[in-house]
Amino acid sequence: MKVCTRITRWREASGLTQADLARSVGISASAVSQWESGQTQPSHSNVDAIVKALGISLPKFWGALPAKRKSGKKAA
């Protein structure tokens, strides 16, 4: 699974917007958008900051993905 998909799925599962994640990582929301669209890739240090912001471990980030959220429904 591509890193862009991992960032998107974990961010959505955490209930964060791109702007929320960007603030936590210390980057711009447009950088998060570029990561999630696959235009660019985060550095190793940014991946570390992403998992910290998401409250998950690095192995969990690279492991099984959370279920994709259905539009308009909150995760249980």
Number of C-alpha atoms within 10 A of each C-alpha: 9 10 17 19 15 18 24 20 19 22 21 19 18 16 14 15 14 20 16 16 23 20 13 14 21 12 13 14 17 12 17 25 17 14 18 22 14 14 10 13 17 19 9 9 9 14 17 15 19 25 21 14 18 20 12 13 13 14 9 12 21 14 11 10 15 15 11 12 12 8 6 6 7 10 12 4
